[in-house]
Amino acid sequence: MTTAAVLTQADLRAQFPQLQSGRAYLDNAAGGLIPARAIQAVTEHLTRYGATNAMPGHRPGAEILALKVRAREATALFMNAQPEDVALAQSATALTFRLAGAFARLWGEGDEVILSGLEHESNASPWRELERQGVTVRVWHARQPDMTLHPDDLAALLSPRTRLVAVTAASNALGVTPDIPAITAQVRAAGAWSIVDAVHAAPHAFPDVQAWGADFVTFSPYKVWAPHLGAMWLRPELRATLPWPKLEFVPQGDITGIEHGTPQFELLAGWLGTLDYLRDLGGHAELTRAALEAASQRIHELEAPVMTRLVEGLLAHDLVTVYGPQGTRGRVGTVAFRVAGESPEQTALRLTAAGVDVAAGHFYAAQPLKDLGLYPQGVVRASIAHYTTLDDIERMLAALG
Protein backbone atom coordinates (compact mmCIF):
# COMPACT_ATOMS: atom_id res chain seq x y z
CA MET A 1 0.00 0.00 0.00
CA THR A 2 1.32 3.45 -0.91
CA THR A 3 0.66 6.87 0.51
CA ALA A 4 -0.86 9.61 -1.62
CA ALA A 5 2.18 11.88 -1.65
CA VAL A 6 5.74 11.31 -2.79
CA LEU A 7 8.37 13.53 -1.20
CA THR A 8 9.77 16.23 -3.43
CA GLN A 9 13.46 17.05 -3.16
CA ALA A 10 12.57 20.22 -1.22
CA ASP A 11 10.43 18.15 1.17
CA LEU A 12 13.13 15.60 1.80
CA ARG A 13 15.88 18.21 2.20
CA ALA A 14 13.79 19.85 4.90
CA GLN A 15 14.08 16.62 6.92
CA PHE A 16 17.88 16.93 7.21
CA PRO A 17 18.78 19.57 9.81
CA GLN A 18 22.41 19.55 8.67
CA LEU A 19 21.39 21.01 5.30
CA GLN A 20 20.06 24.14 6.97
CA SER A 21 23.64 25.42 7.38
CA GLY A 22 23.62 26.70 3.82
CA ARG A 23 26.77 24.81 2.89
CA ALA A 24 27.05 22.52 -0.13
CA TYR A 25 27.84 19.12 1.38
CA LEU A 26 29.68 16.95 -1.17
CA ASP A 27 31.41 14.46 1.12
CA ASN A 28 28.62 11.89 1.28
CA ALA A 29 31.07 9.06 0.54
CA ALA A 30 32.56 9.57 3.99
CA GLY A 31 29.22 9.56 5.77
CA GLY A 32 25.66 10.58 5.04
CA LEU A 33 23.60 13.23 6.73
CA ILE A 34 20.85 12.06 9.09
CA PRO A 35 17.11 12.85 8.92
CA ALA A 36 15.40 14.40 11.93
CA ARG A 37 13.33 11.32 12.71
CA ALA A 38 16.47 9.20 13.13
CA ILE A 39 18.01 11.79 15.43
CA GLN A 40 14.78 11.90 17.40
CA ALA A 41 14.72 8.11 17.67
CA VAL A 42 18.22 8.07 19.19
CA THR A 43 17.30 10.83 21.64
CA GLU A 44 14.05 9.17 22.66
CA HIS A 45 15.76 5.83 23.23
CA LEU A 46 18.44 7.32 25.48
CA THR A 47 15.89 9.46 27.30
CA ARG A 48 13.64 6.48 28.01
CA TYR A 49 16.16 3.70 28.56
CA GLY A 50 19.60 5.19 29.14
CA ALA A 51 22.10 2.31 28.84
CA THR A 52 19.65 -0.38 29.93
CA ASN A 53 20.53 -3.71 28.34
CA ALA A 54 18.32 -6.26 26.60
CA MET A 55 17.00 -8.51 29.38
CA PRO A 56 13.92 -10.74 29.15
CA GLY A 57 13.33 -10.55 32.91
CA HIS A 58 12.00 -6.97 33.06
CA ARG A 59 9.85 -4.78 30.88
CA PRO A 60 12.45 -2.22 29.69
CA GLY A 61 14.87 -5.03 28.86
CA ALA A 62 12.21 -6.92 26.94
CA GLU A 63 11.39 -3.78 24.95
CA ILE A 64 15.04 -3.31 24.06
CA LEU A 65 15.31 -6.95 23.04
CA ALA A 66 12.32 -6.39 20.74
CA LEU A 67 14.08 -3.34 19.30
CA LYS A 68 17.08 -5.49 18.40
CA VAL A 69 14.81 -8.01 16.68
CA ARG A 70 13.09 -5.23 14.69
CA ALA A 71 16.43 -3.76 13.63
CA ARG A 72 17.67 -7.13 12.40
CA GLU A 73 14.42 -7.77 10.51
CA ALA A 74 14.47 -4.32 8.93
CA THR A 75 18.12 -4.67 7.92
CA ALA A 76 17.25 -7.98 6.29
CA LEU A 77 14.56 -6.21 4.27
CA PHE A 78 17.13 -3.63 3.21
CA MET A 79 19.44 -6.39 1.94
CA ASN A 80 16.67 -8.67 0.61
CA ALA A 81 17.72 -11.36 3.08
CA GLN A 82 16.48 -13.34 6.07
CA PRO A 83 17.01 -11.88 9.57
CA GLU A 84 18.93 -14.85 10.93
CA ASP A 85 21.64 -14.28 8.29
CA VAL A 86 22.25 -10.58 9.08
CA ALA A 87 24.71 -9.27 11.67
CA LEU A 88 24.80 -5.71 13.06
CA ALA A 89 27.84 -4.26 14.82
CA GLN A 90 29.87 -1.07 15.19
CA SER A 91 31.31 -1.17 11.65
CA ALA A 92 31.61 -3.21 8.49
CA THR A 93 35.37 -3.26 9.06
CA ALA A 94 34.97 -4.90 12.47
CA LEU A 95 32.62 -7.54 11.07
CA THR A 96 34.99 -8.28 8.20
CA PHE A 97 37.93 -8.79 10.54
CA ARG A 98 35.78 -11.19 12.58
CA LEU A 99 34.95 -13.15 9.44
CA ALA A 100 38.66 -13.24 8.66
CA GLY A 101 39.13 -14.79 12.10
CA ALA A 102 36.92 -17.68 10.98
CA PHE A 103 38.82 -18.09 7.71
CA ALA A 104 42.13 -18.13 9.61
CA ARG A 105 40.90 -21.32 11.29
CA LEU A 106 40.00 -22.89 7.94
CA TRP A 107 42.82 -21.92 5.57
CA GLY A 108 46.60 -21.96 5.48
CA GLU A 109 49.54 -22.90 3.25
CA GLY A 110 48.44 -23.51 -0.33
CA ASP A 111 45.21 -21.50 -0.08
CA GLU A 112 44.76 -18.27 -2.02
CA VAL A 113 42.66 -15.09 -1.75
CA ILE A 114 42.13 -12.55 -4.53
CA LEU A 115 41.48 -8.86 -3.81
CA SER A 116 40.13 -6.52 -6.45
CA GLY A 117 42.28 -3.50 -7.17
CA LEU A 118 39.43 -1.15 -6.27
CA GLU A 119 39.04 -2.07 -2.62
CA HIS A 120 38.69 0.08 0.46
CA GLU A 121 41.04 -1.39 3.04
CA SER A 122 38.09 -2.72 5.07
CA ASN A 123 37.75 -5.37 2.33
CA ALA A 124 41.48 -5.85 1.86
CA SER A 125 43.44 -5.61 5.12
CA PRO A 126 41.40 -8.35 6.86
CA TRP A 127 42.28 -10.76 4.06
CA ARG A 128 45.94 -9.74 4.06
CA GLU A 129 45.96 -10.76 7.70
CA LEU A 130 45.51 -14.33 6.44
CA GLU A 131 49.06 -14.19 5.08
CA ARG A 132 50.09 -14.82 8.69
CA GLN A 133 48.50 -18.26 8.27
CA GLY A 134 50.39 -18.91 5.04
CA VAL A 135 47.56 -17.87 2.69
CA THR A 136 48.71 -16.28 -0.58
CA VAL A 137 47.01 -12.97 -1.41
CA ARG A 138 46.81 -11.84 -5.03
CA VAL A 139 45.53 -8.55 -6.50
CA TRP A 140 43.13 -8.34 -9.43
CA HIS A 141 44.24 -4.96 -10.73
CA ALA A 142 41.84 -2.60 -12.48
CA ARG A 143 42.70 -1.65 -16.03
CA GLN A 144 43.72 1.93 -16.65
CA PRO A 145 42.78 4.58 -17.52
CA ASP A 146 39.12 3.95 -16.66
CA MET A 147 39.97 1.69 -13.69
CA THR A 148 37.52 -1.08 -14.52
CA LEU A 149 37.82 -4.75 -13.61
CA HIS A 150 38.01 -7.22 -16.49
CA PRO A 151 36.93 -10.87 -16.25
CA ASP A 152 39.92 -12.11 -18.26
CA ASP A 153 42.26 -10.69 -15.64
CA LEU A 154 40.33 -12.46 -12.89
CA ALA A 155 40.34 -15.71 -14.86
CA ALA A 156 44.13 -15.54 -15.00
CA LEU A 157 44.27 -15.40 -11.19
CA LEU A 158 41.62 -17.98 -10.29
CA SER A 159 42.87 -21.47 -9.55
CA PRO A 160 41.76 -24.61 -7.68
CA ARG A 161 43.52 -23.07 -4.67
CA THR A 162 41.39 -19.89 -4.66
CA ARG A 163 39.20 -19.73 -1.58
CA LEU A 164 37.84 -16.15 -1.67
CA VAL A 165 37.52 -13.19 -4.01
CA ALA A 166 36.90 -9.77 -2.43
CA VAL A 167 35.30 -7.08 -4.59
CA THR A 168 33.55 -3.78 -4.06
CA ALA A 169 30.14 -2.98 -5.53
CA ALA A 170 31.33 0.62 -5.99
CA SER A 171 34.73 2.18 -5.44
CA ASN A 172 34.61 4.65 -2.57
CA ALA A 173 37.40 6.68 -4.18
CA LEU A 174 36.62 6.53 -7.89
CA GLY A 175 32.91 5.67 -8.06
CA VAL A 176 33.51 2.68 -10.40
CA THR A 177 30.73 0.04 -10.30
CA PRO A 178 31.83 -3.51 -11.22
CA ASP A 179 29.33 -6.05 -12.58
CA ILE A 180 28.75 -7.92 -9.33
CA PRO A 181 26.45 -10.76 -10.57
CA ALA A 182 28.89 -11.56 -13.38
CA ILE A 183 31.87 -11.56 -11.03
CA THR A 184 30.25 -13.73 -8.37
CA ALA A 185 29.12 -16.21 -11.03
CA GLN A 186 32.68 -16.43 -12.35
CA VAL A 187 34.02 -16.96 -8.83
CA ARG A 188 31.42 -19.58 -7.95
CA ALA A 189 32.17 -21.49 -11.17
CA ALA A 190 35.79 -21.65 -10.03
CA GLY A 191 34.71 -23.18 -6.71
CA ALA A 192 35.50 -20.15 -4.54
CA TRP A 193 33.53 -17.81 -2.27
CA SER A 194 33.00 -14.09 -2.87
CA ILE A 195 32.58 -11.20 -0.48
CA VAL A 196 31.09 -7.93 -1.73
CA ASP A 197 31.74 -4.60 -0.03
CA ALA A 198 28.52 -2.65 -0.62
CA VAL A 199 29.39 0.21 1.72
CA HIS A 200 29.77 2.79 -1.03
CA ALA A 201 27.18 1.32 -3.37
CA ALA A 202 24.34 1.04 -0.83
CA PRO A 203 23.37 4.74 -0.71
CA HIS A 204 22.91 4.80 -4.47
CA ALA A 205 21.29 1.39 -5.10
CA PHE A 206 20.21 -0.73 -2.15
CA PRO A 207 21.90 -4.15 -1.98
CA ASP A 208 20.10 -7.28 -3.13
CA VAL A 209 21.92 -10.36 -1.88
CA GLN A 210 19.57 -12.64 -3.79
CA ALA A 211 20.36 -11.02 -7.13
CA TRP A 212 24.06 -10.53 -6.52
CA GLY A 213 24.97 -14.17 -5.93
CA ALA A 214 27.72 -13.42 -3.39
CA ASP A 215 28.46 -15.46 -0.28
CA PHE A 216 29.05 -12.49 2.03
CA VAL A 217 27.96 -8.84 1.73
CA THR A 218 28.74 -5.86 3.95
CA PHE A 219 27.37 -2.33 4.11
CA SER A 220 27.35 0.56 6.60
CA PRO A 221 24.05 2.14 7.69
CA TYR A 222 25.92 5.36 8.46
CA LYS A 223 26.57 5.79 4.75
CA VAL A 224 22.80 5.37 4.25
CA TRP A 225 21.77 8.34 6.42
CA ALA A 226 21.79 6.53 9.76
CA PRO A 227 24.06 6.51 12.85
CA HIS A 228 27.44 4.78 12.84
CA LEU A 229 26.78 1.06 12.39
CA GLY A 230 27.97 -1.80 10.18
CA ALA A 231 26.10 -4.80 8.77
CA MET A 232 27.01 -8.12 7.19
CA TRP A 233 25.01 -10.82 5.43
CA LEU A 234 26.24 -14.42 5.29
CA ARG A 235 24.92 -17.08 2.95
CA PRO A 236 22.76 -19.29 5.20
CA GLU A 237 24.31 -22.61 4.19
CA LEU A 238 27.76 -21.26 5.12
CA ARG A 239 26.82 -19.46 8.33
CA ALA A 240 26.60 -22.58 10.49
CA THR A 241 30.00 -23.87 9.32
CA LEU A 242 32.19 -20.82 10.00
CA PRO A 243 34.27 -20.99 13.20
CA TRP A 244 34.50 -17.29 14.03
CA PRO A 245 35.76 -16.38 17.52
CA LYS A 246 32.73 -16.06 19.80
CA LEU A 247 31.49 -16.24 23.36
CA GLU A 248 31.51 -19.87 24.46
CA PHE A 249 27.79 -20.18 25.18
CA VAL A 250 26.62 -18.83 21.79
CA PRO A 251 25.53 -21.73 19.55
CA GLN A 252 27.67 -22.47 16.51
CA GLY A 253 26.33 -20.54 13.53
CA ASP A 254 24.15 -18.17 15.57
CA ILE A 255 24.60 -14.76 13.93
CA THR A 256 24.91 -13.06 17.32
CA GLY A 257 28.23 -14.83 17.77
CA ILE A 258 29.93 -12.58 15.22
CA GLU A 259 28.45 -9.37 16.64
CA HIS A 260 30.69 -9.41 19.75
CA GLY A 261 29.41 -7.60 22.80
CA THR A 262 26.47 -5.37 23.69
CA PRO A 263 24.77 -3.73 20.70
CA GLN A 264 24.52 0.05 20.38
CA PHE A 265 20.79 -0.01 21.02
CA GLU A 266 20.30 3.73 20.62
CA LEU A 267 21.93 3.54 17.19
CA LEU A 268 19.70 0.64 16.20
CA ALA A 269 16.76 2.88 17.10
CA GLY A 270 18.21 5.60 14.88
CA TRP A 271 18.65 3.14 11.99
CA LEU A 272 14.98 2.21 12.29
CA GLY A 273 14.16 5.92 12.13
CA THR A 274 16.14 6.21 8.92
CA LEU A 275 14.38 3.20 7.43
CA ASP A 276 11.08 4.86 8.29
CA TYR A 277 12.28 7.90 6.34
CA LEU A 278 13.21 5.66 3.39
CA ARG A 279 9.79 4.01 3.50
CA ASP A 280 8.29 7.48 3.26
CA LEU A 281 10.66 8.39 0.43
CA GLY A 282 9.42 5.36 -1.48
CA GLY A 283 5.82 6.46 -1.02
CA HIS A 284 4.76 3.49 1.13
CA ALA A 285 2.84 3.30 4.38
CA GLU A 286 4.59 0.12 5.60
CA LEU A 287 8.23 -0.94 5.65
CA THR A 288 8.55 -3.74 3.11
CA ARG A 289 11.12 -4.77 0.54
CA ALA A 290 8.87 -3.21 -2.10
CA ALA A 291 8.90 0.08 -0.18
CA LEU A 292 12.69 0.05 -0.06
CA GLU A 293 12.96 -0.83 -3.74
CA ALA A 294 10.73 2.15 -4.50
CA ALA A 295 12.96 4.36 -2.35
CA SER A 296 16.06 3.10 -4.15
CA GLN A 297 14.48 3.88 -7.50
CA ARG A 298 13.50 7.35 -6.29
CA ILE A 299 17.08 7.94 -5.18
CA HIS A 300 18.33 6.96 -8.64
CA GLU A 301 15.91 9.42 -10.25
CA LEU A 302 17.01 12.25 -7.96
CA GLU A 303 20.71 11.57 -8.37
CA ALA A 304 20.87 11.02 -12.13
CA PRO A 305 20.78 14.67 -13.32
CA VAL A 306 23.00 15.81 -10.47
CA MET A 307 25.61 13.14 -11.24
CA THR A 308 25.54 14.05 -14.92
CA ARG A 309 26.25 17.71 -14.17
CA LEU A 310 28.97 16.82 -11.67
CA VAL A 311 30.84 14.51 -14.03
CA GLU A 312 30.41 16.58 -17.17
CA GLY A 313 31.23 19.83 -15.39
CA LEU A 314 34.51 18.48 -14.05
CA LEU A 315 35.46 16.86 -17.36
CA ALA A 316 34.91 20.19 -19.13
CA HIS A 317 37.18 22.12 -16.73
CA ASP A 318 40.53 22.92 -18.36
CA LEU A 319 42.56 22.53 -15.17
CA VAL A 320 40.85 19.40 -13.82
CA THR A 321 41.92 15.78 -14.34
CA VAL A 322 39.20 13.22 -13.58
CA TYR A 323 40.29 9.70 -12.60
CA GLY A 324 38.25 6.60 -13.41
CA PRO A 325 35.40 6.46 -15.94
CA GLN A 326 35.30 9.48 -18.24
CA GLY A 327 31.52 9.72 -18.16
CA THR A 328 28.48 8.66 -16.14
CA ARG A 329 28.39 5.06 -17.34
CA GLY A 330 29.73 2.47 -14.92
CA ARG A 331 29.88 4.76 -11.92
CA VAL A 332 27.92 6.20 -9.02
CA GLY A 333 27.90 9.91 -8.16
CA THR A 334 31.44 10.01 -6.77
CA VAL A 335 34.22 11.67 -8.73
CA ALA A 336 37.95 11.71 -7.99
CA PHE A 337 39.95 14.55 -9.50
CA ARG A 338 42.90 16.87 -9.16
CA VAL A 339 43.32 20.53 -10.10
CA ALA A 340 46.53 21.47 -11.89
CA GLY A 341 48.94 23.38 -9.68
CA GLU A 342 47.23 22.41 -6.40
CA SER A 343 47.52 19.53 -3.99
CA PRO A 344 44.21 17.79 -3.21
CA GLU A 345 44.25 19.29 0.27
CA GLN A 346 44.78 22.81 -1.09
CA THR A 347 41.82 22.40 -3.42
CA ALA A 348 39.57 21.09 -0.65
CA LEU A 349 40.56 23.91 1.71
CA ARG A 350 39.88 26.49 -0.98
CA LEU A 351 36.44 25.01 -1.63
CA THR A 352 35.45 24.72 2.03
CA ALA A 353 36.34 28.38 2.51
CA ALA A 354 33.74 29.05 -0.21
CA GLY A 355 31.11 26.98 1.60
CA VAL A 356 31.56 23.80 -0.49
CA ASP A 357 32.68 20.71 1.40
CA VAL A 358 34.57 18.03 -0.53
CA ALA A 359 37.19 15.56 0.69
CA ALA A 360 40.90 15.16 0.01
CA GLY A 361 43.16 12.17 0.59
CA HIS A 362 43.24 8.44 -0.16
CA PHE A 363 40.08 7.48 1.79
CA TYR A 364 41.58 4.09 2.76
CA ALA A 365 41.45 3.13 -0.93
CA ALA A 366 45.17 2.45 -1.03
CA GLN A 367 45.38 -0.05 -3.92
CA PRO A 368 43.59 1.89 -6.69
CA LEU A 369 45.40 5.11 -5.84
CA LYS A 370 48.76 3.31 -5.71
CA ASP A 371 48.03 1.87 -9.15
CA LEU A 372 47.29 5.37 -10.43
CA GLY A 373 50.44 6.79 -8.84
CA LEU A 374 48.37 9.06 -6.59
CA TYR A 375 49.10 7.53 -3.18
CA PRO A 376 49.43 8.74 -0.44
CA GLN A 377 48.52 12.31 -1.35
CA GLY A 378 45.38 11.08 -3.04
CA VAL A 379 42.72 13.05 -4.86
CA VAL A 380 39.89 15.47 -4.35
CA ARG A 381 36.61 13.57 -4.03
CA ALA A 382 33.19 15.05 -4.64
CA SER A 383 30.31 12.71 -3.77
CA ILE A 384 26.57 13.26 -3.94
CA ALA A 385 23.47 11.86 -2.25
CA HIS A 386 19.80 12.03 -3.17
CA TYR A 387 19.44 15.36 -1.35
CA THR A 388 22.27 16.98 -3.36
CA THR A 389 21.01 19.67 -5.73
CA LEU A 390 22.18 20.99 -9.07
CA ASP A 391 22.85 24.26 -7.25
CA ASP A 392 25.33 22.45 -4.98
CA ILE A 393 27.23 21.29 -8.06
CA GLU A 394 27.16 24.73 -9.67
CA ARG A 395 28.58 26.24 -6.49
CA MET A 396 31.44 23.76 -6.53
CA LEU A 397 32.21 24.31 -10.20
CA ALA A 398 32.12 28.08 -9.74
CA ALA A 399 34.40 27.88 -6.70
CA LEU A 400 36.93 25.83 -8.66
CA GLY A 401 37.39 28.86 -10.89
N, C-alpha and C positions, 0 to 999 in steps of 0.2 A: 504494500500500500504506500502511495506517495502523498506528500503534502501538496497543497495548491501552489505554493510559491517556491521558486528556486532562487537561491541567494545570488544577487548581482555581485560584481567585484567590489563595488562601493560598500555593499552590505557586509560582505565578509571581511573587508579591511577594517571596518568599524569594530569587529570583534577582537582585533589584536591591539591591545593597549600600546605595545612597543612602536607601532606605526604612527602613533600620534606625535612622535618627536619631530616629525618633519624631515627626517633624514631618509636617504635612499639606501635601504639595506640590501646589499648584494653579496652577502657572505652566508647564504643559506646552506651551502655545502658543509659548513662547519657546525651548524646547528640552526634549527628552525625557530621562528618566533612562536609564541604560545597564546592560544585564544583565551579570552577571559573566563570562559566556563571551566577550562582546565585549571587555571590558577585558583578559581573559587573552590574547585573540588579538593585541591591540595589543602587550602586554608581551612575548609570545613572539616576535613578529616583530622587535621592536627588539633583544631579547636575542640572537636568532640572526643577524640580518642587519645591525643598525645602520642606517646610511644607504646601504647598498649599492644601486646602481641596477640597473634591468632591462638585462641584457646577455646576448646569446645565446652569447657566447664563453666563459663560465665557468659552473660549476654553480650557484652562488648567484644569479647574474644570471638564468639561465634559469628558476630556481624563482620568482623575483620576477616575471618576465615572465608566467609561468603564473598567478600570483596575480592580475595585472591582467586577464588574459583571463577568469578565473573571476568576478572582481568585475563585469566588464561583462556577462557572461552572466547572472549572478544578478540584476543590476539590471534587465536586460531581462525576466526572468521577473516581477519585481516590477511592472513597468509593462505587462506583456503585449505585449512588443515583440520586435524582433530585435536582437541585440547590436551589429551594425554601425551601428545608428541611435541608440545611447545614448552620451552623453558623461558623464564624471565629472570633477569639478574641485572647487576649494575651496569654492564656494558657488553656489547658483542665481542669485544676483545677478550674480556674475562671468560666468557663462555667458550670461545674458541681455544684458549689456552687449556681449559678444562677438558675439552674434547681431545686435544693433543695429548693430555695426560693418559687418556684411554688408549690412544694409538701407540703411545710409548710402551704400553704393556703388551701390545700385539705384534709390533714390527721391530725389525733390527737389521743386521747385516744382510745385504742382498735385496732389501726392499727399497722402492723408489717412490718419491713424491714429485709432482710437477706443479710449479707455480706459474701462473700467467704473469707476463711482464707488465701488467697494468695494476697490480695489486697495491692496495693500502697495506701497511705493515700488519694490521690486525688479521689479515688473511695470508700472511707470509711468515712473519717471525715465529708464530706458534709451530709452524711446520718445519722451519729451520732448526728449532729446538730438537727435533727428532734426529738430527745429525749426531747428537750425543749418544744415541742408541745404535748408531751405525747406518742409519737410513741415508740414502743418497738423494739429494735435492737438486732438481734440474729446473731451469727457467725456460718457459715458452715465451720468447721475446716477441713483442709487437713489431710489425713491419712499419718502417718509416717511409714517407713522412707523415702519413695519416694516423699511425699508431693503432692499427687494427690487428686483430689476431686472426691467423690463417690456419685452416684445418690441416693443410699439408705439413705445416711446421709442428703441429701437435702430433700428427701421425708419426713423424720422424723421432719423437721423444717417447711415445708410448711403447711399452714392452710388456711381456708376461710378468715382469717384476714390479710394474706400476701399481701402487695401492691407492693413490689419491691424486686428483687434479683439483687445484684451487683456482677459482676464477671469479672475477667481479662481474656483476650485472651492469655496472656503470662505473667508469673510472672517476674517483673523487677529485682527481687533479685535472683531467683532460675532457671528461664528459663522454668518452667513448662507450658505446653500448654493444658488447659482443652478442652473438646469437646464442643465447643460453640453451634452448632446447636442442639445437644442433650439436653444441659442444658436449652436453651431458649424454646425448645418444652415442656420440663417438667414444666417449670415455667408458660408458657402460658396455659397449660392444667389445672393448678391449679388456673387460673384466675388472675394471677399477671403479672406485667410488669418486664422487664429485662433491665439492662444497662450494656453494655460491655465496659471495658476499653481496647482499642486496642493500647494504646501508645507504649507498648513494643513489641507487635506483629507486628505492621505495617511495620517496616523496613525489616522484614523477609518474610512476606506474606501480601500483601496489603489487606485491609479490603474489605469485600463484604457484605454490609448490607442486600442485597436481599437473599443471601444464609444463613446468620447467623440467621435470624429470631428474632433478638432483637428488642426492642422498642426504645432504645437510644444507640448510639455508640460514643465514643470519641477517638481521636488520636492527636498526636502532630507533626506537620510538622518538627519541629526542631530535632526530632528523625529520620526523613526521609530526612536528608541532606539538610535542608532548615533553614532559620532564625527562631528565637523564636516566634512561633505561636501555637495556639490550635484550634481544630475543633471539632464540635459535629454534629451528625445527629440525627434527631427526626422523628419517624414514622409519616407520613403525617396526618393520621386520628387523631393523638393525639395532634399535634402541635397547632391547632387552639383552643384547649380546656384548655391549660395549662396557669394559671395566674401568670407567672413570673413577678417580678418587672420590670417596663419598663418606658420609657418616655411617658407622657400622650398622645401625638399625634400619637404614633405608633399604627397602627391597631392591634387588638387582633389576635394573631397567626402569625403575620409577623415576620419572622426569625430575622430581624434586631433588634427587641425588646430585644432579649437576648444577643446581642453583646455588648451593653452598651458603648456608647462613640464613638469617632473618631477612625476609623481603623488605623493600622500601615501600611500605603499605601506602603512605601518603602519595608516593609517585605513581603507584598503580591506580589510585583514585584519580590522579591527574590525567593519566593515559586514558582512562574511561571517559573523562570529560572531553578529551580531544576526539575520541571516537564518536562521541555524541555530536560534536561539531561536524565531523566528516559525514555522519548520517544525514545531518541537516543539509550539508553541502550537496549531497547526492539527491536531495529532494524526497527523502523517505521518512516515515514516521517511526519505523522500528529499525534497530541495528541488525542487518542481515548481510550476507555476502553480496546479495544483489544491490543493497544500499551502498556498500563500499565500492563495488564495481562502478556504480553510477557516479560516485564521488571521484574515483580515479579518472573516469572519462571526462568529467567536468574540469578536473585539474589540467588534463591534456589540452582541452579547448581553451582554457585561460592562458596557458603557458605558450601555446604555439606561436601566436603573433609576437609575443614579447621575446621569445628565443630567436625568432627570425631577425628581428631588429637588432638584438644584441650581437649575433654572429655576423650579420652582414655589415653592421656599423663598424665593428672592429676590423673586419677584413678590408673595408674600404679606407681605413685610416693609413696614411702614408708612413707613419712612424711606428706602426704596430705590427708585430709578428705574432700570428696566432698559431698555436701548437695543437696537433691533432687534426681531426676532420676539418676540411676547408669548406664547410657548409653545414646545413642543419641535419643532413641525413646521417644516421648512425651515431647520434649523440643526444644527450639531454641538455638542458639549459645551463651548462657550466662551460666556461671558456677560459683556457689558460693562454696568457699572452705576455709579451714584454714590449716596452716602449723604448725605442732607440735612444741611447744616451742616458738612461736612468736604470738604476737597480730596481728590482721588483718592490723592495721596501720603500724606496723614494717615491715611486709611482703611487703606492697605496697611501702613503702619508700625505701626498699632495691632494689625492682625491678625498680623503677623510676630512681634510681641512676645508674642502668645498662642500661637505655634507653628504658625501657619497662613500659608503663603506664597502670596500672590497678587501680581499685577503692577499697576503704575500708570503711566499715560502715554499716548502716542499710538501706540506700537508700529510706527512707520513707516507707519501707515495714515492718511496725512494727509488724503486726499480725503473719505472717509466722515465723519471726525470734524470736518472743516471744514464739511461740509454740515449736520451736526447742531449746529453752533455750540459744539463741545467742544474745539476745537484752540486752542492747543497743550497745554493742561493735561491733556486726555484723560479717561480713565475708569479705573475699577478693572476688572481683567479676571481672572476665575476660569476656569481651563481644566483639563479632566480628561484622563486617559488610561485605558487599560484596567485599570491597576493601582490606580486611584483607588477608594476605598471609600465606602460610604454614611456611615461614621463620619467620614471626612475632611470630607464636606459638612456633617454635623451640627456638627462642631467649628467650621467657618467661620460657620455661621448663628448658633451660640451666641456666638461672639466678636463678631459684629456688634452684638449686644445688642438 
